[in-house]
Amino acid sequence: MCDALRELMKEDFEEKEQETLLKTIRNLMDSMKWTAEQAMSAMKISDADRGKYIAKL
């Protein structure tokens, strides 16, 4: 039971972290007039992770 709860909490944390990153990317794109790539470069998001954020923008 403890492992199941831990996994659920981990998934919830990761989902909230992704939503926060997406919001920050959108904010940079809006306020700085940057492309998504420019915003993610400024945030130092790895190339491997960029695809999943692009898909959600």
C-alpha positions in Angstrom: 0.0 0.0 0.0 2.8 2.4 0.8 4.4 1.9 -2.6 1.1 2.5 -4.4 0.6 5.8 -2.5 4.2 6.8 -3.1 3.8 6.2 -6.9 0.5 8.1 -6.9 2.2 11.1 -5.2 5.1 10.9 -7.6 2.8 11.0 -10.6 0.9 13.9 -9.1 4.1 15.9 -8.5 5.4 15.2 -12.0 2.1 16.4 -13.5 2.1 19.6 -11.5 5.7 20.2 -12.4 4.9 19.8 -16.1 2.0 22.2 -15.8 4.2 24.8 -14.1 6.8 24.4 -16.8 4.2 24.8 -19.6 2.8 27.9 -17.9 6.3 29.4 -17.7 7.0 28.6 -21.4 3.8 30.3 -22.4 4.5 33.3 -20.2 8.0 33.7 -21.8 6.5 33.3 -25.2 3.9 36.0 -24.5 6.0 38.6 -22.6 9.3 38.2 -24.4 7.7 37.3 -27.8 9.9 34.2 -28.0 9.3 31.0 -29.8 8.7 27.9 -27.7 12.3 26.8 -28.6 13.7 30.1 -27.4 11.8 29.9 -24.1 12.8 26.3 -23.5 16.4 27.1 -24.3 16.3 29.9 -21.7 14.8 27.5 -19.2 17.5 24.9 -20.0 15.0 22.2 -20.8 16.8 19.3 -22.3 16.4 18.5 -26.0 15.0 15.1 -25.0 12.1 16.7 -23.0 11.2 19.4 -25.5 9.0 17.3 -27.7 6.6 16.5 -24.9 6.2 20.2 -24.1 5.8 21.2 -27.7 3.0 18.6 -28.0 1.2 20.2 -25.1 1.5 23.8 -26.1 
